[in-house]
Amino acid sequence: MRRTFKYALSAILTAAIVMPAFATQDNFPDVPDNHWAFEALQRLKKDGILVGYPDGLFRGNRPASRYELAVAIHAAYVNLKSVTDGLDSQIKALGDRLNGVATTADVQNLRDALAALQNDVNGMKSYGEDIAALKKLADTFQKELAMLGVDVEALKKDLGDLADRVTRLEKKKPAVNISGDVNLLMLAGNSNNNRPGLDMDGHQTGVTAGGAPTGMTSDLTTLEEGAFTFSGTNDTGPKWKGTIVVGNMLDTFGSQSTFRYGANGGYAEGSSDVYLQDFSVKFDCSVIGVPFDAELGRVGYKISPYIFQRIDNTSYFSNDRWDDGLYRFDGGILGFKLGTAKLNVFGGETNNITSTNGVEINPIHSGPLNGEFGAYPVMTFDRTLGANLNMPLASHGNINLAYLVLDSLAGIPVDGTGANRLAVYGGDVDFKFGQFSIGGGYSKSDLQENETTVNNIDNAAWHVDGKYEAHSWGINGGYREIDANYLAPGDWGQLGIERNPTNIKGFNVGGHLKLSRSLTLRAGGEWDTGQDSNFGGTTGFDTGTDISAWNVGLTWQMNPNTDFMIGYQDTEFTNLDGAVVANNPANTSASYKWTTFGFGYRLSDSSRLTIQYQLSDISNDYQVVQGGGGRFTGGLLTTQLSVKF
């Protein structure tokens, strides 16, 4: 609409300029389709702003009279008025629909209507200048317009009213904004040499429900999920938002924070389910003169990977909702500004956050989630209360301190007592000096029975890291030690399929290099040893255990829409602790190797297709979780289609 109006003004203001003669059948007969003004004149004729001469010609090389310009001005005014009248009607109709009760079938139509209205309003951003130009032209051609029978004073008044209406329409917007995403994920596993595969999340691939090796047509899982986020559009006052999710992924993966390791069978399609990912109201407030912001409802929070951060349990599904690291709980977050620092106090319950089918959305667990080589019991927490202080260090760094208490209704036995609480405290610091940055952190986790500490030894984790980023390359490295009894609900890494490994210490290094504008090489490695032989039975590692892990990958950005990748990952364990109950205690080594090929294609700005095939090569007669141990050499084909709106 705005383009049409712009063309109208351009034609009016340049009609007295000599134009070359031209010819075509779809426009004015004397306008050729290769002329720079062809499209503008075609649109103006279609919209009735320019009608040409009685013989149907435009006669662009003839100077226009003032009367002809007056006719064009009046036609442009009528066209603009119909545009704003139409927008008024659209907004009124949308308001009526939003005030009513919408059915599920109305959601898509309402979203389309909102998008169309938004496009129309966006197209009016500079109508004010156009209306001002029309008012000036009306003054210039006042006499000619009057001779044509146009009430010039009324026209001027209407143009003034139009300017006010356009301003109001630009500010006016629907009360509710609707956004979201739709995802389709297909997982097809295949066996190789009559052996199933094992993916990075611990699922067997290429197996039947009974555990027998099979091909992709038999081991095919189709998952789908759609999320609809509703949020208020008000600029002042409390702001609210909520996300409703529909699909079968939650039941398939078990939750957004746990793993389903199984001796037999791989992925299995879960039941369709509905759950509320988040729903909260955020507002500013003050108590005894102290201002703060509050967010209440089903909220999400994280601190850092070593202290409080939800684990990513879906290596083959990319989605912000699943991968953002936020733990959701029913409660609230209070934020206090203390000069340049910010103190957040948060807390709530997680034990009642379930889907309509009773599946927990994101249970909060302690420390190691797999325990592939050990048998340390896992605590599941029902209530969380914490404080998080973030302080900037001038313009070069930041300090992040935290203390939180997590309660468990079930608890676990520890040294003859029942631990039902975990206190986690510590902090991180980082500095950046130009292209170089350094950081580190220290934290502890105390097991408690109510108010009494039952274990506060061998329960710390600390790390130091450094990174240098140049124009076309970068390198990073670090060192860390994680005690056997460190149980914070974080996400601090993966070794093989072991998540959040403990009782380890070692170095890591990584880097990337842009080989060209389209080729990027990435590589990394980690070398650890067991930290304490007293915990071989709970972690599988002792002082003689050696762990080496390395990876390399190459990405080719063929064009802005298409990319390819190939990657390789290898993790080796030797001298595992023989005291752990295992399939073959005499074989105290294990290796995990994955080779991955990937393809990505951007279908549009809001949709993407990703296809990936991963071949596993696992040798682990020692492992205990997968039942049966031995070799895994199968593969997994994944296809994900994502659409955002």
C-alpha positions as CSV (number, residue, x, y, z in Angstrom):
1,M,0.0,0.0,0.0
2,R,2.7,2.4,0.9
3,R,4.6,1.7,-2.3
4,T,1.5,2.6,-4.3
5,F,1.1,5.9,-2.5
6,K,4.8,6.7,-3.0
7,Y,4.4,6.0,-6.7
8,A,1.5,8.3,-6.8
9,L,3.4,11.2,-5.2
10,S,6.4,10.6,-7.4
11,A,4.2,10.7,-10.5
12,I,2.4,13.9,-9.3
13,L,5.6,15.7,-8.5
14,T,7.4,14.7,-11.7
15,A,4.5,14.8,-14.2
16,A,5.8,18.1,-15.7
17,I,9.1,16.5,-16.5
18,V,9.6,15.4,-20.2
19,M,9.5,11.6,-20.5
20,P,10.4,9.5,-23.6
21,A,7.6,7.8,-25.6
22,F,7.0,4.1,-25.0
23,A,4.5,1.3,-25.7
24,T,3.0,-1.9,-24.1
25,Q,-0.4,-3.6,-23.9
26,D,-0.5,-4.2,-20.1
27,N,0.0,-0.6,-19.2
28,F,-0.8,2.6,-21.0
29,P,-0.3,1.7,-24.7
30,D,2.5,4.3,-25.0
31,V,4.5,3.1,-21.9
32,P,7.2,0.4,-22.7
33,D,7.9,-2.3,-20.2
34,N,11.6,-1.4,-20.0
35,H,11.0,2.2,-18.9
36,W,12.1,3.0,-15.3
37,A,8.6,4.2,-14.4
38,F,6.7,1.3,-15.9
39,E,5.8,-0.5,-12.7
40,A,4.9,2.7,-10.9
41,L,2.5,3.8,-13.7
42,Q,1.1,0.3,-14.0
43,R,0.2,0.3,-10.2
44,L,-1.1,3.8,-10.3
45,K,-3.4,2.9,-13.2
46,K,-4.6,-0.3,-11.5
47,D,-5.4,1.6,-8.3
48,G,-7.3,4.3,-10.3
49,I,-4.9,7.2,-9.4
50,L,-3.9,7.9,-13.0
51,V,-6.4,7.2,-15.8
52,G,-4.7,8.7,-18.8
53,Y,-6.2,10.6,-21.7
54,P,-9.6,9.8,-23.3
55,D,-7.7,7.9,-26.0
56,G,-6.1,5.6,-23.4
57,L,-2.6,7.1,-23.8
58,F,-0.4,8.4,-21.0
59,R,1.6,10.8,-23.1
60,G,4.6,11.0,-20.8
61,N,6.5,13.5,-23.0
62,R,3.7,16.1,-22.6
63,P,3.9,18.6,-19.7
64,A,0.9,18.1,-17.4
65,S,-1.5,20.9,-16.7
66,R,-2.3,22.1,-13.2
67,Y,-5.8,20.7,-13.6
68,E,-4.4,17.3,-14.3
69,L,-2.1,17.5,-11.3
70,A,-5.1,18.5,-9.2
71,V,-7.0,15.4,-10.4
72,A,-4.0,13.2,-9.4
73,I,-3.7,14.8,-6.0
74,H,-7.4,14.2,-5.3
75,A,-7.1,10.5,-6.4
76,A,-4.1,10.0,-4.2
77,Y,-6.0,11.5,-1.2
78,V,-9.0,9.2,-1.8
79,N,-6.7,6.2,-2.0
80,L,-4.9,7.0,1.2
81,K,-8.2,7.6,3.0
82,S,-9.4,4.1,2.0
83,V,-6.2,2.6,3.3
84,T,-6.6,4.1,6.8
85,D,-10.3,3.4,6.8
86,G,-9.4,-0.3,6.1
87,L,-6.9,-0.4,8.9
88,D,-9.4,1.0,11.3
89,S,-11.8,-1.8,10.3
90,Q,-9.1,-4.5,10.7
91,I,-8.2,-3.3,14.2
92,K,-11.8,-3.2,15.3
93,A,-12.5,-6.6,13.9
94,L,-9.4,-8.0,15.6
95,G,-10.4,-6.4,18.9
96,D,-13.9,-8.1,18.6
97,R,-12.2,-11.5,18.1
98,L,-9.8,-11.1,20.9
99,N,-12.6,-10.1,23.3
100,G,-14.5,-13.2,22.4
101,V,-13.6,-16.9,23.1
102,A,-11.3,-18.3,20.5
103,T,-11.4,-22.0,19.6
104,T,-8.3,-24.0,18.6
105,A,-9.3,-23.6,15.0
106,D,-9.2,-19.8,15.3
107,V,-5.6,-19.6,16.4
108,Q,-4.0,-19.9,13.0
109,N,-6.5,-17.5,11.4
110,L,-5.9,-15.0,14.2
111,R,-2.2,-15.3,13.8
112,D,-2.4,-14.7,10.1
113,A,-4.7,-11.7,10.7
114,L,-2.3,-10.3,13.2
115,A,0.7,-10.7,10.8
116,A,-1.2,-9.1,7.9
117,L,-2.2,-6.1,10.1
118,Q,1.4,-5.8,11.4
119,N,2.6,-5.6,7.8
120,D,0.1,-3.0,6.9
121,V,1.0,-0.9,9.9
122,N,4.7,-1.3,9.3
123,G,4.1,0.0,5.8
124,M,2.8,3.2,7.2
125,K,5.9,4.2,9.2
126,S,6.6,7.3,7.1
127,Y,3.1,8.2,5.9
128,G,3.3,11.4,7.9
129,E,5.8,12.8,5.4
130,D,3.5,11.8,2.5
131,I,0.5,13.4,4.1
132,A,2.4,16.6,4.7
133,A,3.4,16.6,1.0
134,L,-0.2,16.2,0.0
135,K,-1.3,19.1,2.2
136,K,1.4,21.3,0.6
137,L,0.2,20.2,-2.9
138,A,-3.4,21.0,-1.9
139,D,-2.3,24.5,-1.0
140,T,-0.4,24.9,-4.2
141,F,-3.3,23.7,-6.4
142,Q,-6.1,25.2,-4.3
143,K,-7.6,27.1,-7.2
144,E,-7.6,24.2,-9.7
145,L,-9.1,21.8,-7.2
146,A,-11.9,24.2,-6.4
147,M,-12.7,24.5,-10.1
148,L,-13.0,20.7,-10.2
149,G,-15.6,20.9,-7.5
150,V,-13.4,19.8,-4.7
151,D,-14.0,21.3,-1.3
152,V,-10.5,22.4,-0.6
153,E,-10.9,23.4,3.0
154,A,-12.6,20.0,3.8
155,L,-9.8,18.2,2.0
156,K,-7.2,20.1,4.1
157,K,-9.1,19.2,7.2
158,D,-9.4,15.6,6.2
159,L,-5.7,15.4,5.5
160,G,-5.0,16.8,9.0
161,D,-7.3,14.2,10.4
162,L,-5.6,11.5,8.4
163,A,-2.2,12.5,9.8
164,D,-3.6,12.1,13.4
165,R,-5.2,8.7,12.5
166,V,-2.0,7.4,11.0
167,T,-0.1,8.4,14.2
168,R,-2.7,6.6,16.4
169,L,-2.7,3.5,14.1
170,E,1.1,3.3,14.3
171,K,0.9,3.3,18.1
172,K,-2.0,0.9,18.3
173,K,-1.4,-2.8,18.3
174,P,-3.2,-6.0,19.2
175,A,-3.3,-6.8,23.0
176,V,-1.8,-10.3,22.4
177,N,1.3,-11.3,20.4
178,I,1.4,-14.9,19.2
179,S,4.7,-16.6,18.3
180,G,6.2,-20.1,18.5
181,D,7.7,-23.0,16.6
182,V,6.8,-26.3,15.0
183,N,9.3,-29.2,14.8
184,L,9.3,-32.6,13.1
185,L,12.0,-35.0,14.1
186,M,12.6,-38.4,12.5
187,L,15.1,-40.9,14.0
188,A,16.0,-44.0,12.0
189,G,18.6,-46.5,13.4
190,N,20.4,-49.3,11.7
191,S,22.5,-52.1,12.9
192,N,25.9,-53.0,11.3
193,N,27.5,-56.5,11.3
194,N,24.5,-57.7,13.3
195,R,25.3,-55.2,16.1
196,P,23.1,-52.3,17.1
197,G,24.5,-48.8,17.5
198,L,24.8,-46.5,20.6
199,D,24.2,-42.8,20.3
200,M,25.8,-40.0,22.4
201,D,22.7,-39.9,24.7
202,G,23.0,-43.6,25.5
203,H,20.2,-44.9,23.3
204,Q,20.6,-48.1,21.3
205,T,19.9,-47.7,17.6
206,G,19.1,-50.2,14.9
207,V,17.2,-52.5,17.3
208,T,13.6,-53.7,17.6
209,A,11.5,-53.2,20.7
210,G,12.9,-56.6,22.0
211,G,16.5,-55.6,21.4
212,A,17.2,-57.6,18.2
213,P,19.4,-55.9,15.5
214,T,17.4,-54.4,12.6
215,G,17.4,-51.8,9.9
216,M,16.0,-48.2,9.6
217,T,12.6,-49.3,8.3
218,S,11.9,-51.2,11.6
219,D,13.7,-48.8,13.9
220,L,11.9,-45.6,12.8
221,T,10.6,-43.0,15.2
222,T,8.7,-39.9,14.2
223,L,8.3,-37.1,16.8
224,E,6.5,-33.8,16.5
225,E,6.1,-30.8,18.8
226,G,4.5,-27.4,18.4
227,A,4.9,-24.5,20.9
228,F,2.6,-21.5,21.1
229,T,3.8,-18.5,23.0
230,F,1.3,-15.8,24.0
231,S,2.5,-12.5,25.4
232,G,1.1,-9.1,26.2
233,T,2.0,-6.2,24.0
234,N,1.5,-3.4,26.6
235,D,4.3,-0.9,27.0
236,T,3.6,-0.1,30.6
237,G,2.4,-2.0,33.6
238,P,2.8,-5.8,34.3
239,K,4.0,-7.9,31.4
240,W,2.9,-11.5,30.9
241,K,3.8,-14.4,28.7
242,G,3.1,-18.1,28.5
243,T,4.1,-21.1,26.3
244,I,1.9,-24.1,25.7
245,V,3.5,-27.1,24.1
246,V,1.8,-29.9,22.2
247,G,3.5,-33.1,20.9
248,N,5.0,-36.5,21.8
249,M,8.7,-35.5,22.4
250,L,8.4,-35.0,26.2
251,D,7.1,-38.6,26.7
252,T,9.7,-40.0,24.3
253,F,12.7,-38.4,25.9
254,G,11.3,-38.8,29.4
255,S,11.7,-35.1,30.4
256,Q,13.8,-32.1,29.4
257,S,16.5,-33.0,31.9
258,T,16.9,-36.8,32.2
259,F,18.2,-39.6,30.0
260,R,16.5,-42.9,29.1
261,Y,19.3,-45.5,29.0
262,G,17.9,-48.9,28.1
263,A,19.4,-52.4,27.8
264,N,16.9,-53.3,25.1
265,G,15.2,-51.1,22.5
266,G,16.1,-47.6,21.4
267,Y,13.8,-44.7,20.8
268,A,10.1,-45.3,21.1
269,E,7.4,-42.9,20.1
270,G,5.8,-41.5,23.2
271,S,2.2,-40.5,23.7
272,S,0.9,-37.1,22.5
273,D,0.9,-34.7,25.4
274,V,0.3,-31.1,26.4
275,Y,2.3,-29.1,28.9
276,L,2.8,-25.6,30.1
277,Q,6.5,-24.7,29.5
278,D,6.2,-21.3,31.3
279,F,3.6,-18.8,32.4
280,S,4.6,-15.7,34.3
281,V,3.9,-12.1,35.1
282,K,6.7,-9.6,35.4
283,F,6.4,-6.2,37.1
284,D,8.3,-3.5,38.9
285,C,7.7,-2.9,42.6
286,S,9.2,-1.5,45.8
287,V,9.2,-2.4,49.5
288,I,10.2,0.2,52.2
289,G,11.6,2.3,49.4
290,V,13.7,-0.4,47.9
291,P,12.8,-0.9,44.2
292,F,12.9,-4.4,42.6
293,D,11.5,-6.3,39.7
294,A,9.5,-9.4,40.2
295,E,8.6,-12.3,37.9
296,L,6.0,-14.7,39.4
297,G,4.4,-17.9,38.0
298,R,6.2,-20.7,36.2
299,V,9.6,-19.2,35.6
300,G,13.0,-20.3,34.5
301,Y,16.5,-19.7,35.9
302,K,20.1,-20.8,35.6
303,I,23.4,-19.6,37.1
304,S,26.4,-21.4,35.6
305,P,27.3,-24.9,34.2
306,Y,29.0,-25.9,37.5
307,I,26.4,-24.6,39.9
308,F,22.8,-24.6,38.5
309,Q,22.0,-25.3,34.8
310,R,19.7,-27.8,33.2
311,I,21.5,-30.4,31.2
312,D,21.0,-30.8,27.4
313,N,19.6,-34.3,27.0
314,T,18.8,-34.1,23.3
315,S,22.0,-34.2,21.2
316,Y,20.0,-34.8,18.1
317,F,17.3,-32.2,18.5
318,S,18.1,-28.5,18.3
319,N,15.5,-26.2,20.0
320,D,15.9,-23.1,22.2
321,R,13.2,-24.4,24.6
322,W,15.0,-27.6,25.2
323,D,18.6,-26.3,25.0
324,D,18.5,-23.0,27.0
325,G,19.7,-24.5,30.2
326,L,16.9,-23.0,32.3
327,Y,15.3,-25.0,35.1
328,R,11.6,-24.2,35.3
329,F,9.8,-24.1,38.6
330,D,6.5,-22.8,40.0
331,G,7.6,-19.8,42.1
332,G,9.2,-16.5,41.5
333,I,12.3,-14.4,40.9
334,L,13.0,-11.1,42.6
335,G,15.7,-8.8,41.2
336,F,17.3,-6.0,43.2
337,K,19.5,-3.4,41.7
338,L,22.4,-2.6,44.0
339,G,24.2,0.1,42.1
340,T,25.9,-1.6,39.2
341,A,25.3,-5.0,40.8
342,K,22.2,-7.2,40.5
343,L,20.9,-9.5,43.2
344,N,18.4,-12.2,42.2
345,V,16.5,-14.1,44.8
346,F,14.6,-17.1,43.4
347,G,12.7,-20.1,44.6
348,G,9.9,-22.5,43.9
349,E,8.6,-26.1,43.5
350,T,9.3,-28.6,40.7
351,N,7.5,-31.7,42.0
352,N,4.1,-30.6,40.5
353,I,5.4,-29.5,37.1
354,T,3.9,-32.2,34.9
355,S,2.2,-32.6,31.6
356,T,-1.4,-33.7,31.2
357,N,-0.2,-37.3,31.0
358,G,1.7,-36.9,34.3
359,V,5.3,-36.6,32.8
360,E,7.6,-34.4,34.7
361,I,8.8,-31.5,32.5
362,N,12.3,-30.9,34.0
363,P,13.1,-32.6,37.3
364,I,16.1,-31.2,39.0
365,H,18.8,-33.9,39.6
366,S,22.1,-34.0,41.4
367,G,25.4,-34.3,39.8
368,P,26.2,-37.3,37.5
369,L,23.2,-38.4,35.5
370,N,24.5,-41.5,33.8
371,G,27.0,-43.1,36.2
372,E,28.1,-45.4,33.3
373,F,31.0,-46.8,35.3
374,G,29.8,-46.1,38.9
375,A,26.8,-46.4,41.1
376,Y,26.4,-43.1,43.0
377,P,22.7,-42.6,43.9
378,V,21.0,-39.6,42.2
379,M,18.9,-37.2,44.3
380,T,15.8,-35.6,42.7
381,F,14.9,-32.2,44.3
382,D,11.4,-30.9,44.8
383,R,12.0,-27.4,46.1
384,T,14.7,-24.8,45.4
385,L,15.6,-21.6,47.1
386,G,18.6,-19.5,46.1
387,A,20.4,-16.1,45.7
388,N,22.6,-15.0,42.8
389,L,24.7,-11.8,42.9
390,N,26.2,-10.5,39.7
391,M,28.8,-7.7,39.9
392,P,30.6,-6.1,37.0
393,L,34.3,-5.5,37.4
394,A,34.7,-2.1,35.7
395,S,34.3,-2.8,31.9
396,H,36.6,-5.7,31.8
397,G,35.0,-8.5,33.9
398,N,32.3,-9.9,36.0
399,I,31.8,-11.8,39.3
400,N,28.9,-14.2,39.7
401,L,28.2,-15.5,43.2
402,A,25.5,-17.9,44.2
403,Y,24.1,-19.9,47.2
404,L,21.2,-22.3,46.8
405,V,19.4,-24.9,48.9
406,L,17.6,-27.8,47.2
407,D,15.3,-30.1,49.2
408,S,14.4,-33.7,48.3
409,L,11.3,-35.4,49.7
410,A,12.8,-38.8,49.1
411,G,16.4,-38.4,50.0
412,I,19.3,-40.9,49.7
413,P,21.2,-42.9,52.4
414,V,24.6,-41.5,53.2
415,D,26.8,-43.1,55.9
416,G,23.9,-44.5,57.9
417,T,21.8,-41.3,57.6
418,G,19.3,-40.0,55.2
419,A,20.4,-37.0,53.2
420,N,17.4,-35.0,52.0
421,R,19.0,-31.6,51.2
422,L,21.9,-30.3,49.1
423,A,23.5,-26.8,49.7
424,V,25.4,-25.5,46.7
425,Y,27.5,-22.4,46.9
426,G,30.4,-20.8,45.0
427,G,31.1,-18.4,42.2
428,D,32.7,-17.6,38.8
429,V,34.8,-14.7,37.6
430,D,35.8,-13.7,34.2
431,F,38.0,-10.9,32.7
432,K,38.4,-9.8,29.1
433,F,41.3,-7.7,27.8
434,G,40.9,-7.0,24.1
435,Q,41.0,-10.4,22.3
436,F,42.2,-12.3,25.3
437,S,39.9,-13.5,28.1
438,I,40.4,-15.6,31.3
439,G,38.0,-17.0,33.8
440,G,37.6,-19.5,36.6
441,G,35.3,-20.7,39.3
442,Y,35.0,-22.6,42.6
443,S,32.0,-24.2,44.1
444,K,31.0,-26.8,46.7
445,S,28.0,-29.0,47.5
446,D,27.1,-30.1,51.0
447,L,24.8,-33.0,51.7
448,Q,22.5,-32.4,54.6
449,E,19.8,-34.1,56.6
450,N,17.5,-31.2,57.3
451,E,19.8,-28.7,59.0
452,T,22.7,-31.1,59.8
453,T,25.6,-31.6,57.3
454,V,26.3,-35.3,56.7
455,N,29.0,-34.9,54.1
456,N,31.1,-31.9,53.2
457,I,34.4,-33.5,52.1
458,D,35.6,-34.3,48.6
459,N,32.7,-32.2,47.4
460,A,34.3,-29.3,45.5
461,A,34.8,-28.4,41.9
462,W,37.1,-25.7,40.4
463,H,38.3,-24.7,37.0
464,V,40.4,-22.1,35.2
465,D,40.0,-21.2,31.5
466,G,41.6,-18.9,29.0
467,K,40.7,-18.0,25.4
468,Y,42.2,-15.9,22.6
469,E,40.1,-14.8,19.6
470,A,41.8,-13.4,16.4
471,H,40.1,-12.5,13.2
472,S,40.2,-15.9,11.6
473,W,41.2,-18.2,14.3
474,G,40.9,-18.8,18.1
475,I,42.3,-21.0,20.8
476,N,41.2,-21.9,24.3
477,G,42.4,-24.1,27.1
478,G,41.9,-24.9,30.8
479,Y,42.3,-27.1,33.8
480,R,39.7,-28.5,36.2
481,E,39.2,-30.8,39.2
482,I,35.9,-32.3,40.2
483,D,35.6,-34.2,43.4
484,A,33.8,-37.4,43.7
485,N,31.1,-36.0,46.0
486,Y,30.4,-32.9,44.0
487,L,26.6,-33.1,43.2
488,A,25.5,-29.7,42.0
489,P,22.6,-29.8,39.4
490,G,24.7,-28.5,36.6
491,D,25.9,-29.3,33.1
492,W,29.7,-29.4,33.1
493,G,30.5,-31.8,30.3
494,Q,30.4,-35.2,28.7
495,L,33.0,-38.0,28.4
496,G,31.6,-40.8,26.2
497,I,28.1,-41.0,27.3
498,E,29.1,-40.1,30.9
499,R,27.4,-36.8,31.8
500,N,28.7,-34.6,34.6
501,P,31.7,-36.8,35.4
502,T,33.2,-36.6,38.9
503,N,36.4,-37.8,40.6
504,I,38.5,-36.5,37.7
505,K,41.2,-33.9,37.1
506,G,42.9,-32.8,33.9
507,F,43.6,-30.3,31.1
508,N,41.6,-29.4,28.0
509,V,42.4,-27.4,24.9
510,G,40.4,-26.4,21.7
511,G,40.4,-24.1,18.8
512,H,39.0,-23.1,15.4
513,L,40.5,-21.9,12.2
514,K,38.8,-20.3,9.2
515,L,40.5,-22.0,6.2
516,S,38.6,-19.7,3.8
517,R,35.4,-17.6,3.8
518,S,33.3,-20.8,3.7
519,L,35.5,-23.5,5.4
520,T,36.0,-23.7,9.2
521,L,38.0,-26.3,11.0
522,R,37.4,-27.0,14.7
523,A,39.2,-29.3,17.1
524,G,39.5,-30.0,20.8
525,G,40.8,-32.4,23.4
526,E,40.7,-33.3,27.1
527,W,43.1,-35.5,29.1
528,D,42.0,-36.5,32.6
529,T,43.0,-38.9,35.3
530,G,41.1,-40.4,38.3
531,Q,41.4,-38.1,41.3
532,D,40.9,-40.4,44.3
533,S,41.0,-44.2,44.7
534,N,38.5,-44.1,47.6
535,F,35.6,-43.5,45.2
536,G,36.3,-46.1,42.5
537,G,33.1,-47.9,43.5
538,T,30.9,-44.9,43.0
539,T,32.5,-43.2,40.0
540,G,34.4,-46.1,38.3
541,F,37.6,-44.0,38.4
542,D,40.7,-44.2,40.6
543,T,44.1,-42.7,40.5
544,G,45.2,-45.2,37.9
545,T,42.4,-44.3,35.5
546,D,43.3,-42.4,32.3
547,I,40.8,-40.7,30.1
548,S,41.5,-39.1,26.7
549,A,38.9,-37.4,24.6
550,W,39.3,-35.5,21.4
551,N,37.2,-34.3,18.5
552,V,37.6,-32.6,15.1
553,G,35.1,-31.2,12.7
554,L,34.9,-29.3,9.4
555,T,32.1,-27.0,8.3
556,W,31.5,-25.8,4.8
557,Q,29.1,-22.9,4.3
558,M,28.4,-23.5,0.6
559,N,26.1,-20.5,0.4
560,P,24.0,-18.4,2.8
561,N,21.3,-21.1,2.8
562,T,23.3,-24.4,2.6
563,D,26.0,-25.9,4.8
564,F,27.7,-29.3,5.2
565,M,29.7,-30.7,8.1
566,I,31.7,-33.8,9.0
567,G,33.0,-34.6,12.5
568,Y,34.7,-37.3,14.5
569,Q,34.8,-37.8,18.3
570,D,36.8,-40.4,20.2
571,T,36.9,-41.0,24.0
572,E,39.1,-43.7,25.6
573,F,39.0,-45.0,29.2
574,T,41.7,-47.2,30.5
575,N,42.4,-48.8,33.9
576,L,38.8,-48.4,35.1
577,D,38.3,-49.4,38.8
578,G,37.7,-53.2,38.9
579,A,35.7,-53.0,42.1
580,V,32.6,-51.8,40.2
581,V,30.1,-54.5,39.3
582,A,30.6,-55.0,35.6
583,N,30.0,-57.4,32.8
584,N,33.7,-58.2,32.5
585,P,35.8,-56.9,35.3
586,A,38.9,-58.3,33.7
587,N,38.6,-55.8,30.8
588,T,39.0,-52.4,32.4
589,S,38.9,-50.3,29.3
590,A,36.3,-48.7,27.1
591,S,36.2,-46.6,24.0
592,Y,33.5,-44.5,22.3
593,K,33.9,-43.3,18.7
594,W,31.3,-41.4,16.6
595,T,31.6,-40.2,13.0
596,T,29.0,-37.7,11.9
597,F,28.0,-36.3,8.5
598,G,25.5,-33.4,8.4
599,F,23.6,-31.2,5.9
600,G,21.6,-28.1,6.7
601,Y,19.4,-26.0,4.4
602,R,17.6,-22.8,5.3
603,L,14.2,-23.0,3.6
604,S,13.4,-19.4,4.6
605,D,14.3,-16.9,7.3
606,S,12.1,-18.8,9.7
607,S,12.5,-22.5,8.7
608,R,15.4,-24.9,8.4
609,L,15.9,-28.5,7.4
610,T,18.7,-30.5,9.0
611,I,19.8,-34.1,8.0
612,Q,22.5,-36.0,9.9
613,Y,23.9,-39.5,9.9
614,Q,26.1,-40.7,12.7
615,L,28.0,-44.0,12.8
616,S,29.0,-45.4,16.2
617,D,32.0,-47.6,17.1
618,I,31.7,-48.5,20.7
619,S,33.8,-51.1,22.5
620,N,32.9,-51.6,26.1
621,D,32.8,-55.0,27.7
622,Y,33.1,-53.2,31.0
623,Q,30.0,-51.0,30.9
624,V,27.1,-51.7,33.1
625,V,24.2,-49.5,32.0
626,Q,23.5,-50.9,28.6
627,G,23.2,-54.5,29.8
628,G,25.2,-57.0,27.8
629,G,28.1,-54.7,27.0
630,G,30.3,-55.5,24.1
631,R,30.4,-53.8,20.7
632,F,28.0,-51.3,19.1
633,T,28.6,-50.5,15.5
634,G,25.3,-49.3,14.1
635,G,24.2,-45.9,13.0
636,L,21.5,-43.2,13.4
637,L,19.9,-41.0,10.7
638,T,18.2,-37.9,12.0
639,T,16.0,-35.4,10.1
640,Q,14.7,-32.3,11.7
641,L,12.4,-29.7,10.1
642,S,11.9,-26.5,12.2
643,V,9.6,-23.7,11.4
644,K,9.3,-20.5,13.6
645,F,6.5,-18.0,13.5
